Amino acid sequence: MLTATPSRRLLLAAGSAALATGAAGLVVPARAAGLPPTRSMRGGSNNYRPGAPIVSRIGSGGFLMTGTVRRAGDGAPLPGQRIQIWAHTTEGHERDPHSHGATLTDANGVFRMEMPQIVPAFGQAHGHLAFDSEGFETVFLRPVMSSPRDTRLSADFVLQPV
């Protein structure tokens, strides 16, 4: 009697096919049922300026602030949402109007803003972000950078409808 033993190539091909067809849920973006909303961080609203203008970048650039905006509960991406960004940078303090700007999320709920290099203020290099549009609760974030030499920072929002 002859017994077939699967070869490594056959196992790899079968595993790749399973992943390509969505087995294990890796091809379809994750949608977490019951995804809790992001809570405002202490100090996140410091120097907030309501109505900061939507801009293509803040200052001369060189630093990248990115993130995503999703809805609490199902985790669906939220396009067209306004995110305000400000920080203490090589070109100004976080209280200066020219250190503030806003951007909108794209179709996938992703935002990005180029800005001058963030530098330490009160001992920490950190950014400030705010979601302050209608339809969802306002959220203020104050993420701290791992190192003042970092050239990018990411912050994600999960928003609670009002």
Summary of the structure (lengths in Angstrom):
residues: 162
radius of gyration: 21.0
end to end distance: 68.9
largest distance: 82.3
contacts: 456
relative contact order: 0.23
helix: 12%
strand: 33%
